[in-house]
Amino acid sequence: MKYLLFSVLVAFTSPVWGQTTSGRNESALQTFFSSPETVLPRLYEAAIAHSGEIERLDATRDVANVDVKLAKKRSLNMLAVTTSYNYGTLPYFATAETSSTPTYQVNPFNLGARAQYSTGFNVVAPFDVLFGRRATIQRQELVLNQVAGQRKAKESEIRQTVILQYQQLTLAKAMLQHYQDALQSASISRKIADKRFKEGEIQVDEQMAAMDFYGKALLAHEEALNKYQTSQLLLEDLIGMPINNLMLGK
């Protein structure tokens, strides 16, 4: 009976396991149900890597990191290098004879045009930026810490969900084993009842009772199999891959 149950579990665990019953796959399936201390860390890692919420928080963390760097470099916005170029006549003009004291010319058109260059270095420091720089950096760092805390909380939530799904799948497997045994017992009882009825040893009502018992056992087995498959699919959706791929390291 146990061998038949194992064959059913292998057939319904995944399409790959349904196609092959190699020793490696059988060992991986046995390890999955018998060694939670080995399996659960793998499930945690796969579920966290597959989580869309974790991916969103990682993106938010990256944005917060960039904001912290920008806040630290914001003081550079106060600095500016300026250059200018002018060409034309000037009201003050120094000649060779009066190089120390420029002569003011009322009519600039009497002067020749000349080019003039200028360069400068400006510092503009608004008080809110100057004195609030440290607070701005601290605020961005707090946002970064907040995102890190949210990620830890989400990871804990995912681990709890993985534990519940794993326990449900393990329980569904035990229930399937129980109803598999019950179905085999009911099948044997029905065959014996049919044989005894044909030989005239029992009445028709006893044969019908055996058939009814078999029908109920078959229905209970199908319900248990459905719960097992549902639990398996929910866990695989949570980790983002078939269970056999996780256990075989694919």
Contacts in CASP RR format, 6 or more apart in sequence:
PFRMAT RR
TARGET T0000
AUTHOR 0000-0000-0000
METHOD contacts of the structure
MODEL  1
MKYLLFSVLVAFTSPVWGQTTSGRNESALQTFFSSPETVLPRLYEAAIAH
SGEIERLDATRDVANVDVKLAKKRSLNMLAVTTSYNYGTLPYFATAETSS
TPTYQVNPFNLGARAQYSTGFNVVAPFDVLFGRRATIQRQELVLNQVAGQ
RKAKESEIRQTVILQYQQLTLAKAMLQHYQDALQSASISRKIADKRFKEG
EIQVDEQMAAMDFYGKALLAHEEALNKYQTSQLLLEDLIGMPINNLMLGK
1 180 0 8 1.000
1 181 0 8 1.000
1 184 0 8 1.000
2 177 0 8 1.000
4 180 0 8 1.000
4 184 0 8 1.000
5 176 0 8 1.000
5 177 0 8 1.000
5 180 0 8 1.000
5 181 0 8 1.000
6 26 0 8 1.000
6 29 0 8 1.000
7 21 0 8 1.000
8 176 0 8 1.000
8 180 0 8 1.000
8 225 0 8 1.000
9 29 0 8 1.000
9 173 0 8 1.000
9 176 0 8 1.000
9 228 0 8 1.000
10 17 0 8 1.000
10 18 0 8 1.000
10 21 0 8 1.000
10 25 0 8 1.000
10 26 0 8 1.000
10 29 0 8 1.000
11 17 0 8 1.000
11 18 0 8 1.000
12 18 0 8 1.000
12 225 0 8 1.000
12 228 0 8 1.000
12 229 0 8 1.000
12 232 0 8 1.000
13 29 0 8 1.000
13 232 0 8 1.000
13 243 0 8 1.000
13 244 0 8 1.000
14 236 0 8 1.000
14 242 0 8 1.000
14 243 0 8 1.000
14 244 0 8 1.000
15 242 0 8 1.000
16 25 0 8 1.000
16 242 0 8 1.000
16 244 0 8 1.000
16 245 0 8 1.000
17 25 0 8 1.000
17 29 0 8 1.000
17 244 0 8 1.000
24 248 0 8 1.000
25 244 0 8 1.000
25 248 0 8 1.000
28 244 0 8 1.000
28 247 0 8 1.000
28 248 0 8 1.000
29 244 0 8 1.000
29 247 0 8 1.000
31 38 0 8 1.000
31 39 0 8 1.000
31 247 0 8 1.000
32 39 0 8 1.000
32 243 0 8 1.000
32 247 0 8 1.000
33 170 0 8 1.000
33 173 0 8 1.000
36 166 0 8 1.000
36 170 0 8 1.000
39 166 0 8 1.000
39 247 0 8 1.000
40 162 0 8 1.000
40 163 0 8 1.000
40 166 0 8 1.000
42 246 0 8 1.000
42 247 0 8 1.000
43 162 0 8 1.000
43 166 0 8 1.000
43 235 0 8 1.000
43 239 0 8 1.000
43 246 0 8 1.000
44 158 0 8 1.000
44 159 0 8 1.000
44 162 0 8 1.000
46 239 0 8 1.000
46 240 0 8 1.000
46 241 0 8 1.000
46 246 0 8 1.000
47 158 0 8 1.000
47 159 0 8 1.000
47 161 0 8 1.000
47 162 0 8 1.000
47 238 0 8 1.000
47 239 0 8 1.000
47 240 0 8 1.000
48 54 0 8 1.000
48 155 0 8 1.000
48 158 0 8 1.000
50 238 0 8 1.000
50 239 0 8 1.000
50 240 0 8 1.000
50 241 0 8 1.000
51 154 0 8 1.000
51 158 0 8 1.000
53 154 0 8 1.000
54 151 0 8 1.000
54 154 0 8 1.000
54 155 0 8 1.000
54 158 0 8 1.000
57 147 0 8 1.000
57 150 0 8 1.000
57 151 0 8 1.000
57 154 0 8 1.000
58 151 0 8 1.000
60 147 0 8 1.000
61 144 0 8 1.000
61 147 0 8 1.000
61 148 0 8 1.000
61 151 0 8 1.000
64 140 0 8 1.000
64 143 0 8 1.000
64 144 0 8 1.000
64 147 0 8 1.000
65 144 0 8 1.000
67 140 0 8 1.000
67 143 0 8 1.000
68 137 0 8 1.000
68 140 0 8 1.000
68 141 0 8 1.000
68 144 0 8 1.000
71 133 0 8 1.000
71 136 0 8 1.000
71 137 0 8 1.000
71 139 0 8 1.000
71 140 0 8 1.000
72 137 0 8 1.000
74 129 0 8 1.000
74 133 0 8 1.000
74 136 0 8 1.000
75 129 0 8 1.000
75 133 0 8 1.000
77 129 0 8 1.000
78 123 0 8 1.000
78 124 0 8 1.000
78 125 0 8 1.000
78 126 0 8 1.000
78 129 0 8 1.000
78 130 0 8 1.000
79 121 0 8 1.000
79 122 0 8 1.000
79 123 0 8 1.000
80 121 0 8 1.000
80 122 0 8 1.000
80 123 0 8 1.000
80 124 0 8 1.000
81 119 0 8 1.000
81 120 0 8 1.000
81 121 0 8 1.000
81 122 0 8 1.000
82 119 0 8 1.000
82 120 0 8 1.000
82 121 0 8 1.000
82 122 0 8 1.000
83 117 0 8 1.000
83 118 0 8 1.000
83 119 0 8 1.000
83 120 0 8 1.000
84 117 0 8 1.000
84 118 0 8 1.000
84 119 0 8 1.000
85 115 0 8 1.000
85 116 0 8 1.000
85 117 0 8 1.000
85 118 0 8 1.000
86 115 0 8 1.000
86 116 0 8 1.000
86 117 0 8 1.000
86 118 0 8 1.000
87 113 0 8 1.000
87 114 0 8 1.000
87 115 0 8 1.000
87 116 0 8 1.000
88 112 0 8 1.000
88 113 0 8 1.000
88 114 0 8 1.000
88 115 0 8 1.000
88 116 0 8 1.000
89 108 0 8 1.000
89 109 0 8 1.000
89 111 0 8 1.000
89 112 0 8 1.000
89 113 0 8 1.000
89 114 0 8 1.000
90 108 0 8 1.000
90 111 0 8 1.000
90 114 0 8 1.000
90 116 0 8 1.000
91 104 0 8 1.000
91 105 0 8 1.000
91 106 0 8 1.000
91 108 0 8 1.000
92 102 0 8 1.000
92 103 0 8 1.000
92 104 0 8 1.000
92 105 0 8 1.000
93 102 0 8 1.000
93 103 0 8 1.000
93 105 0 8 1.000
93 111 0 8 1.000
94 101 0 8 1.000
94 102 0 8 1.000
94 103 0 8 1.000
95 103 0 8 1.000
105 111 0 8 1.000
158 238 0 8 1.000
161 238 0 8 1.000
162 235 0 8 1.000
162 238 0 8 1.000
162 239 0 8 1.000
165 231 0 8 1.000
165 234 0 8 1.000
165 235 0 8 1.000
165 238 0 8 1.000
166 235 0 8 1.000
168 231 0 8 1.000
168 234 0 8 1.000
169 228 0 8 1.000
169 231 0 8 1.000
169 232 0 8 1.000
169 235 0 8 1.000
172 224 0 8 1.000
172 227 0 8 1.000
172 228 0 8 1.000
172 230 0 8 1.000
172 231 0 8 1.000
172 232 0 8 1.000
173 228 0 8 1.000
175 224 0 8 1.000
175 227 0 8 1.000
175 228 0 8 1.000
176 221 0 8 1.000
176 224 0 8 1.000
176 225 0 8 1.000
176 227 0 8 1.000
176 228 0 8 1.000
178 224 0 8 1.000
179 217 0 8 1.000
179 220 0 8 1.000
179 221 0 8 1.000
179 223 0 8 1.000
179 224 0 8 1.000
180 221 0 8 1.000
180 224 0 8 1.000
182 217 0 8 1.000
182 220 0 8 1.000
182 221 0 8 1.000
183 214 0 8 1.000
183 217 0 8 1.000
183 218 0 8 1.000
183 220 0 8 1.000
183 221 0 8 1.000
185 217 0 8 1.000
186 210 0 8 1.000
186 213 0 8 1.000
186 214 0 8 1.000
186 215 0 8 1.000
186 216 0 8 1.000
186 217 0 8 1.000
186 218 0 8 1.000
187 214 0 8 1.000
187 217 0 8 1.000
189 210 0 8 1.000
189 213 0 8 1.000
189 214 0 8 1.000
190 210 0 8 1.000
190 211 0 8 1.000
190 213 0 8 1.000
190 214 0 8 1.000
192 210 0 8 1.000
193 202 0 8 1.000
193 206 0 8 1.000
193 207 0 8 1.000
193 209 0 8 1.000
193 210 0 8 1.000
193 211 0 8 1.000
194 207 0 8 1.000
194 210 0 8 1.000
196 202 0 8 1.000
196 206 0 8 1.000
196 207 0 8 1.000
197 203 0 8 1.000
197 204 0 8 1.000
197 206 0 8 1.000
197 207 0 8 1.000
232 243 0 8 1.000
235 243 0 8 1.000
236 242 0 8 1.000
236 243 0 8 1.000
239 246 0 8 1.000
241 250 0 8 1.000
244 250 0 8 1.000
END
